[in-house]
Amino acid sequence: MNPQDPLAQLNDIHLPEPIGWWPLAWGWWLLIALLLIVLGALLWQGYRRQRRQRYRRQAMALLEHAYRDYQRSDPGPTTRRHYVQQVSQLLRRTALSALPEAREAELAALKGPQWLRFLDAGAGLEPAFTEGPGHILADGPYQPDPKVDVEALHQLAAQWIRRHRLSERRVQQWLAEVHHA
């Protein structure tokens, strides 16, 4: 050490500890809480939607099962009639599952052309049921040999199950239209 150099006599600078992440500032805690609330709300909404749409998945599974059974069976009038009956019952059960309980009796009372108009309006498929391949549902389940395009009926039923929207207000409007038509 040189006595002439006063800088050499100084001690080194002591640096403070590096600033860490913890503890977090209150703003970060607020942001984390907000993100957790949003994530929880999204998960809850997804869970509720999943539960509300369960009947659609079950209906699609039943429709596919009925179609596979039809394809495995011997083609004939009895097989076609049985498939038409299954599709008719499945669509009615699906509609009943989607509706509020207060409307079940009104829906169950729909028959023939009224039922077909309701199906058309329910998914915006006009006139797929009243004039298209779905018209067989009006009286086909009761015919000994229904003339039906099974593939087209299957596709139409699957489309209706996926697309129908049966809110209370819409159902009330459609039932009024159906009963007056």
C-alpha positions in Angstrom: 0.0 0.0 0.0 1.3 3.3 -0.9 0.8 5.9 1.9 0.6 8.6 -0.7 -2.6 7.1 -2.3 -5.5 8.0 -0.1 -8.0 5.9 -2.2 -6.1 2.8 -1.4 -6.9 3.3 2.3 -10.7 3.2 1.7 -12.6 0.0 2.5 -14.7 -1.7 -0.3 -18.3 -0.7 -0.7 -20.8 -3.1 0.9 -23.6 -3.7 -1.5 -27.1 -4.5 -0.1 -28.7 -7.9 -0.6 -30.3 -8.3 -4.0 -34.0 -7.4 -3.9 -36.1 -10.7 -3.9 -39.5 -11.5 -5.0 -40.8 -12.2 -1.5 -42.6 -10.7 0.1 -44.8 -9.5 -2.8 -46.2 -6.1 -2.9 -49.9 -5.7 -2.2 -50.6 -5.0 -5.9 -49.2 -8.4 -6.9 -51.4 -10.1 -4.3 -54.4 -8.3 -5.6 -53.6 -9.4 -9.2 -53.1 -13.0 -8.1 -56.4 -12.9 -6.2 -58.2 -11.4 -9.3 -56.7 -14.1 -11.6 -57.7 -16.9 -9.2 -61.3 -15.5 -9.1 -61.5 -15.3 -12.9 -60.0 -18.8 -13.3 -62.5 -20.2 -10.7 -65.4 -18.5 -12.4 -64.4 -19.9 -15.8 -63.9 -23.4 -14.4 -67.3 -23.2 -12.7 -69.0 -22.0 -15.9 -67.4 -24.8 -17.9 -68.5 -27.3 -15.3 -72.1 -26.1 -15.4 -72.1 -26.0 -19.2 -70.8 -29.6 -19.2 -73.5 -30.7 -16.9 -76.2 -28.8 -18.8 -75.1 -30.4 -22.1 -74.8 -34.0 -20.7 -78.2 -35.0 -22.1 -77.0 -34.1 -25.6 -74.0 -36.4 -25.3 -76.1 -39.2 -24.0 -78.7 -38.7 -26.8 -75.9 -38.7 -29.4 -74.5 -42.0 -27.9 -78.0 -43.5 -28.0 -78.6 -42.4 -31.6 -75.2 -43.9 -32.7 -76.0 -47.1 -30.8 -79.4 -47.4 -32.5 -77.8 -46.7 -35.9 -75.1 -49.3 -35.4 -77.9 -51.8 -34.4 -79.8 -50.9 -37.6 -76.7 -51.4 -39.7 -75.9 -54.8 -38.1 -79.5 -56.1 -38.5 -81.0 -57.6 -41.6 -82.5 -54.8 -43.8 -86.2 -55.1 -43.8 -89.4 -53.4 -42.9 -89.3 -54.4 -39.3 -85.7 -53.1 -38.9 -86.6 -49.8 -40.5 -89.7 -49.4 -38.4 -87.8 -50.2 -35.2 -85.1 -47.6 -36.2 -87.7 -44.9 -36.9 -89.4 -45.7 -33.6 -86.1 -45.4 -31.7 -85.3 -42.0 -33.4 -88.8 -40.7 -32.7 -88.6 -41.7 -29.0 -85.0 -40.3 -28.7 -85.9 -36.9 -30.1 -88.9 -36.6 -27.8 -86.8 -37.6 -24.8 -84.1 -35.2 -25.8 -86.6 -32.3 -26.1 -88.1 -33.2 -22.8 -84.7 -33.2 -21.1 -84.0 -29.7 -22.5 -87.3 -28.2 -21.4 -88.3 -26.9 -18.1 -90.6 -29.3 -16.2 -93.6 -26.9 -16.6 -93.6 -27.4 -20.4 -93.3 -31.2 -20.4 -97.0 -31.9 -20.6 -97.4 -29.5 -23.5 -94.5 -31.1 -25.4 -95.8 -34.6 -24.7 -99.1 -33.6 -26.3 -97.6 -32.6 -29.6 -98.2 -35.2 -32.3 -98.0 -35.5 -36.1 -97.4 -32.3 -38.0 -97.3 -30.2 -34.8 -94.5 -32.3 -33.5 -92.6 -31.9 -36.8 -93.1 -28.2 -36.8 -91.8 -28.0 -33.3 -88.7 -30.0 -34.3 -88.1 -27.7 -37.3 -88.3 -24.6 -35.2 -86.2 -26.0 -32.3 -83.0 -26.2 -34.4 -83.8 -23.8 -37.2 -83.9 -26.7 -39.7 -87.1 -25.7 -41.5 -88.5 -27.6 -43.4 -86.3 -30.7 -42.7 -88.9 -32.4 -40.6 -92.1 -31.2 -42.1 -91.1 -31.8 -45.7 -87.6 -33.4 -45.6 -86.4 -36.8 -44.4 -87.8 -36.2 -40.9 -91.5 -36.2 -42.1 -91.5 -40.0 -41.5 -91.5 -39.3 -37.8 -95.2 -38.2 -38.0 -96.6 -41.6 -38.8 -93.6 -43.8 -39.7 -93.3 -45.4 -36.3 -96.8 -46.8 -36.8 -96.4 -48.0 -40.4 -95.7 -51.7 -41.0 -93.1 -50.8 -43.7 -92.0 -47.2 -43.5 -90.4 -45.8 -46.6 -87.4 -44.0 -45.1 -83.9 -42.9 -46.0 -82.3 -44.1 -42.8 -79.0 -42.4 -43.5 -80.7 -39.0 -44.0 -82.9 -39.5 -41.0 -79.9 -40.4 -38.9 -78.0 -37.3 -40.0 -81.0 -35.1 -39.4 -81.6 -36.4 -35.9 -77.9 -36.0 -35.1 -78.0 -32.4 -36.4 -81.1 -31.6 -34.3 -79.6 -33.1 -31.2 -76.5 -30.9 -31.6 -78.2 -27.7 -32.7 -81.5 -27.4 -30.9 -82.0 -24.4 -28.6 -85.0 -24.7 -26.3 -85.2 -21.7 -24.0 -88.4 -21.1 -22.0 -89.3 -18.0 -24.1 -88.6 -19.8 -27.4 -90.6 -22.8 -26.4 -93.5 -20.7 -25.3 -93.5 -18.9 -28.6 -93.2 -22.1 -30.7 -95.9 -23.9 -28.8 -98.2 -20.9 -29.4 -97.3 -21.0 -33.1 -97.7 -24.8 -33.3 -101.1 -24.8 -31.7 -102.3 -22.0 -33.9 -100.9 -23.4 -37.2 
